[in-house]
Amino acid sequence: MTVQPYRLYIERREPDKNMARFYALSIEPNLFGGTSLVRSWGRIGCRGQQKIHVFDSEAKAVDLLLTLLRRKRSRGYLPLQ
């Protein structure tokens, strides 16, 4: 069961390239007692896409969240200010 709420929303905006993207991550409990990492991404203002990863433990979900966050930060995604 998820003890700590994890929600993250980051954006990458580059007007000269006509780029405005978002990336959202959240860790949520599922109906079977496990933990799910929900990833959403796409162009800002659009619905985008979504992928759900299911884990047995919260620690594994947090590890993937941190890995994905590092990857996105290296590509220029930043939290809202």
C-alpha positions as CSV (number, residue, x, y, z in Angstrom):
1,M,0.0,0.0,0.0
2,T,1.2,3.5,-0.8
3,V,2.2,5.4,2.3
4,Q,3.5,8.6,0.7
5,P,1.7,10.5,-2.1
6,Y,3.9,11.0,-5.1
7,R,2.8,13.4,-7.8
8,L,5.1,15.2,-10.3
9,Y,4.3,17.5,-13.2
10,I,7.1,18.9,-15.4
11,E,7.1,20.8,-18.7
12,R,9.5,21.5,-21.6
13,R,8.8,24.6,-23.6
14,E,10.9,25.8,-26.5
15,P,9.0,28.3,-28.6
16,D,11.6,28.6,-31.3
17,K,11.0,24.8,-32.0
18,N,7.2,25.0,-31.5
19,M,7.7,22.6,-28.6
20,A,5.4,22.6,-25.5
21,R,5.3,19.2,-23.8
22,F,4.3,17.9,-20.4
23,Y,5.2,14.8,-18.4
24,A,3.3,13.7,-15.3
25,L,4.2,10.9,-12.9
26,S,2.2,9.7,-9.9
27,I,2.3,6.7,-7.6
28,E,-1.0,5.3,-6.6
29,P,-2.4,2.2,-4.9
30,N,-4.2,-0.4,-7.0
31,L,-7.1,-2.6,-6.2
32,F,-4.9,-5.7,-5.6
33,G,-2.8,-4.3,-2.8
34,G,0.1,-3.3,-5.0
35,T,1.4,0.0,-6.2
36,S,1.1,1.5,-9.7
37,L,3.2,4.2,-11.3
38,V,1.1,6.2,-13.8
39,R,3.0,8.1,-16.5
40,S,1.2,10.7,-18.7
41,W,2.8,12.7,-21.5
42,G,2.0,14.7,-24.6
43,R,1.6,18.2,-26.0
44,I,0.4,20.8,-23.5
45,G,-3.3,21.4,-24.1
46,C,-3.9,17.9,-25.4
47,R,-4.9,14.7,-23.6
48,G,-1.7,12.9,-24.5
49,Q,-0.9,9.3,-23.7
50,Q,-0.7,7.2,-20.6
51,K,1.1,4.1,-19.4
52,I,0.7,2.3,-16.1
53,H,3.4,0.2,-14.4
54,V,2.3,-2.2,-11.7
55,F,4.7,-3.1,-8.8
56,D,4.6,-5.3,-5.7
57,S,6.3,-2.7,-3.6
58,E,6.3,1.1,-3.3
59,A,10.1,1.1,-3.3
60,K,10.3,-0.3,-6.8
61,A,7.8,2.3,-8.1
62,V,9.8,5.1,-6.5
63,D,13.0,3.8,-8.1
64,L,11.4,3.9,-11.6
65,L,9.9,7.4,-10.9
66,L,13.4,8.7,-9.9
67,T,15.0,7.1,-13.0
68,L,12.4,8.6,-15.3
69,L,12.7,12.0,-13.6
70,R,16.5,12.1,-14.1
71,R,16.1,11.2,-17.7
72,K,13.5,13.9,-18.3
73,R,15.5,16.6,-16.4
74,S,18.5,15.8,-18.6
75,R,16.3,16.5,-21.7
76,G,15.2,20.0,-20.4
77,Y,12.0,19.3,-18.6
78,L,11.4,21.6,-15.6
79,P,8.8,21.9,-12.8
80,L,6.3,24.8,-13.1
81,Q,7.4,28.0,-11.5
